[in-house]
């Protein structure tokens, strides 16, 4: 049976990219703070949930699989994660900044806002500086005639662990935002 080659851009990956972005665009045009809050909470919760699932569940599952099976799971995850996670992260961060601004909370005089900004910077550096480029490297390696399975597994496992770290930072960010929501600025 021949290896199936997938294009990096599929209709499903485009949906994963465009739905959160279109939701944000519609809310920004519409201007409703409640809808903006909904987009922020939904994309943030989805982003956090996926990262926690990847770090806590998928890491254990992948460790228990034989290398060929582990490679196959990573092969199925990479094209989806390459589009979904940056879209969720970007929309969550952008909607959060817009929401804080519209609610008059966006001030660097607040230690709580500074804590949120620091956590978001860490998440952005990890996500866009490490996770996304590694996902792209995995995808490109998978497309080779003779992919290096050890490299794919090593990169994939590193990303799964880093996703768990992202989940921990996101839980900390949720704590900070809950304090903001309750007025403990």
N, C-alpha and C positions, 0 to 999 in steps of 0.2 A: 504494500500500500504506500503510495507516495505521500510525502509531507505536503500538507495543504498550506499554501502561501496566502497570507492575509495582507491586504493593503492597510496602511496605518490609518487611513481615513475611510471609515465605513459609515453607512447610514446611521447605525446605532451609536457610534462614537460621536457623530455630529449631533445627534439628539442629546446625548449626555453633556455635550459642550454648550449647545444652544439653549436648552430649556432654562437652566438657571440664569444665563445671561439675558435672555428675552424677558424672563420674569423681573429681573432687576430693572431693565430698561423700561418696561411698562410701568412699574411702580414709580420710577424716577420721573417719568413723564406725567403720570397721574398725580403725583405729589401727596398721596395719603400716607401719614405717619404710621397708622396702624398696619397698612399693607406693607410698608417698608420694614416695620418690625417683624411682620410675618415672614417675609423673604429672608431677613437676617437670621431669625431663629431657626427656620427650616433648613437653610443651607448650612448654617453653623452646626446644628444638631446632626444633620446627615454627615457632614465632614467629620465631626467628632466621633460619631457612631462607627463610621467605616474605619477610621484610624484605630479606635479601640478594638474593634473586631479583628482587624488585621494583626495588631500587636498581641492581643490576648488569645485569640482563637486560631487564626491562620498560621501563626508562628509555630504553635504546638502541632497543628495538623501537618504542616509541611515537614517539620522535623521527623515525624513518624513515617513519612513516605519514602519509598525507594527513589534514587536519583531520577530515573526516567519518568516516574509519576510526578515527582516534584517539578520537573522541567515542564511537563504538560500543564500542570495547574498554573505555573507562572506564565506560561505561554498564553493561556486564556485570560489571565488577569491583566497583563500589561497593556494591551490596546485599550481596554476600558478605563483603567486607572489613569492612563496617560492623558485622557480627555476629561474624565469626570472630576478627579481631585483638583486639578488647577481651576476648573470652572467653579466648583463649590467653594474653594478657598478664596478665590478672587471676588466672587459675589458676596460671600459672607463678610469679608473684610471691607469691601467697598460699601455695602449696605450698612455695616456697623458704623463706619466713619460718617456716612451721611445721616444716619439716625442720631448719633451723638451730636452732630452739628445742628440738626433741626430741633433737637431738644435742649439746645444751649449748654450741653455738657462738655463740649470739645474744648477743653482748656488745659494747657500744660501746667497749670498752677495746682491741679488736683493730683495728689499722689496716686489715687485710684486710676485715673486716666493714664498717668505715666506708667503704672504697672501694666495696664492693658496694652499700651503702645509697645512696651518692651517685649511682652509675650508675643504680640503679633509680629514683631520684627524677627524674633527667634523662629516662630512658625514659618514665616515667609522665607527666611534664609534656608531653613531645613527643606521646606517643600519645593521652592523654586530653584534653590541652589544645589540640592543634593538629590532629593527624591525624583523630581521630574527628569533631570539629565540622566540619572541612572535608569529610569524606566525606558527612556529613549535608547540608551546603550543596549539594554536587554532586548528591546524590540529589534534593533538593527542586528544584533548577534543572532537572534532567532531566524532572521531572514537569510542568513548565510547558508551556502550549500552544506557546509559541515560546521554547525554551531558548536561552540565550546560549552558543553553541558556544565562543567565545573564552574566556569565563569558566570553562567546564567544563574546557577543555584547560589553562588556566593553573593552576587549582586542582589538577587531576589530576596534572599534571607536578610541581607543588610537593610533593604528597604522595608521589609516586614517589621524588623526590630525598630527602625527609625519611625515607622508609622505608630508603633506603640509609644514611643517618646513623644510624638506629636499629640497623641491622645492624652497623655499626662499633662502636657502644656495646655491643651484645650480645656481640660477639667479645671486647671488653675485659672484659666481665662473666664470660664463660666462662673467660678467663685467671685472673681473680681467684678464681673458684669452683674451678678446678683446683688452685690453690695451697691453698685451704682443704681440699679433699679429700685433698691430700697432707700436710696437717698443717703447712703453712707459714703459720700464723696470725700 
